[in-house]
């Protein structure tokens, strides 16, 4: 990682440089893909302005801060960058963990259409007509069961808020409820 520290109307001492390096090591422990860091410290009318631009392979982070003390200004800027990086890292983790909802719904709809067409050809006497119903917002299994119990439908297809998968709840013959959570490959 390349680090550039620039001082405008202020001298960048070894203490300041050491403090910045210590804080950058803490940030690198959180997110180690940092390519370039540019820090500008400026003194203007007894106010210290600090501006940081941190570049990674796929994102650039930017923060500014100003106080009456150089170290508190640096703390402010580093805390802002650290929050941005943590938020970015959480978004990446959530994005990788969550399957695209449109793709999962499409897969389920395509597989259901394929199964329905093969069932129609194989056993036409056992056709059960079920109107299409898909809950528009993600919900828990308990919410889906509650919504199904208040409707006249026999089953409800919904997006599980806990697992981000398409699930199905249905009314069982014994007046209970069943729950299906398919696994997509």
ZIDAZI-V527259 format. One record per residue. N is the residue number from 1. RES is the residue in one small letter. SS is DSSP state (@ for helix, = for strand, . for the rest). PSI is psi in degrees with one decimal (NA if undefined). Layout:
# ZIDAZI-V527259
n: (N;N)
res: (RES;RES)
ss: (SS;SS)
psi: (PSI;PSI)
This chain:
# ZIDAZI-V527259
n: (1;2;3;4;5;6;7;8;9;10;11;12;13;14;15;16;17;18;19;20;21;22;23;24;25;26;27;28;29;30;31;32;33;34;35;36;37;38;39;40;41;42;43;44;45;46;47;48;49;50;51;52;53;54;55;56;57;58;59;60;61;62;63;64;65;66;67;68;69;70;71;72;73;74;75;76;77;78;79;80;81;82;83;84;85;86;87;88;89;90;91;92;93;94;95;96;97;98;99;100;101;102;103;104;105;106;107;108;109;110;111;112;113;114;115;116;117;118;119;120;121;122;123;124;125;126;127;128;129;130;131;132;133;134;135;136;137;138;139;140;141;142;143;144;145;146;147;148;149;150;151;152;153;154;155;156;157;158;159;160;161;162;163;164;165;166;167;168;169;170;171;172;173;174;175;176;177;178;179;180;181;182;183;184;185)
res: (x;x;x;x;x;x;x;x;x;x;x;x;x;x;x;x;x;x;x;x;x;x;x;x;x;x;x;x;x;x;x;x;x;x;x;x;x;x;x;x;x;x;x;x;x;x;x;x;x;x;x;x;x;x;x;x;x;x;x;x;x;x;x;x;x;x;x;x;x;x;x;x;x;x;x;x;x;x;x;x;x;x;x;x;x;x;x;x;x;x;x;x;x;x;x;x;x;x;x;x;x;x;x;x;x;x;x;x;x;x;x;x;x;x;x;x;x;x;x;x;x;x;x;x;x;x;x;x;x;x;x;x;x;x;x;x;x;x;x;x;x;x;x;x;x;x;x;x;x;x;x;x;x;x;x;x;x;x;x;x;x;x;x;x;x;x;x;x;x;x;x;x;x;x;x;x;x;x;x;x;x;x;x;x;x)
ss: (.;=;=;=;=;=;=;=;.;.;.;.;.;@;@;@;@;@;@;@;@;@;@;@;@;@;@;@;@;@;.;.;.;=;=;=;=;=;=;=;=;=;=;=;.;.;=;=;=;=;=;=;=;=;=;=;.;.;.;=;=;=;=;=;=;=;=;.;.;@;@;@;@;@;@;@;@;@;@;@;@;@;@;@;@;@;@;@;@;@;@;@;@;@;@;@;@;.;.;.;@;@;@;@;@;@;@;@;@;@;@;@;@;@;@;@;@;@;@;@;@;@;.;@;@;@;.;.;.;.;.;.;.;=;.;.;.;.;=;.;@;@;@;@;@;@;@;@;@;@;.;.;.;.;=;=;=;=;=;=;.;.;.;.;.;=;=;=;=;=;=;.;.;.;.;.;=;=;=;=;=;.;.;.;.)
psi: (135.6;135.6;124.5;119.2;121.7;137.1;128.7;116.3;19.1;143.3;132.2;104.3;172.0;-33.2;-44.3;-45.7;-42.2;-40.0;-42.7;-43.9;-37.9;-43.0;-34.1;-36.4;-36.4;-40.8;-39.4;-29.4;-30.3;-45.5;103.0;12.0;30.3;129.3;-45.9;140.2;126.0;123.1;129.2;124.8;129.0;137.9;124.7;112.5;54.5;21.0;133.4;122.3;132.0;134.2;133.3;138.6;120.7;121.9;134.4;-177.6;-35.1;-2.7;156.6;133.3;143.0;138.1;153.5;153.2;153.9;136.9;-175.5;-9.9;139.5;-40.1;-37.2;-30.6;-42.5;-40.9;-43.9;-46.7;-43.3;-37.6;-40.0;-44.9;-41.0;-42.1;-41.7;-42.0;-42.9;-43.4;-42.8;-42.9;-39.2;-40.5;-41.9;-44.3;-44.2;-39.4;-40.2;-35.0;-31.7;125.4;149.1;127.8;-38.7;-42.0;-42.4;-42.5;-39.3;-41.1;-43.2;-41.6;-42.7;-43.4;-35.5;-40.3;-40.4;-44.0;-39.1;-41.8;-38.2;-34.7;-34.9;-38.5;-39.1;-52.5;84.9;-15.9;-13.1;29.9;129.0;122.8;120.4;123.1;145.5;128.5;125.2;122.6;132.7;-27.1;150.1;142.8;163.5;170.1;-40.2;-42.5;-38.7;-41.7;-40.3;-42.2;-38.4;-38.9;-27.6;-10.4;171.6;-0.2;160.6;-21.6;159.5;126.5;128.8;164.4;116.2;121.5;-24.8;-37.9;-8.8;36.5;154.9;126.7;167.1;129.8;143.5;157.0;122.5;156.3;-29.6;25.3;22.7;-173.4;142.9;157.9;129.3;127.5;97.7;156.7;119.1;139.4;NA)
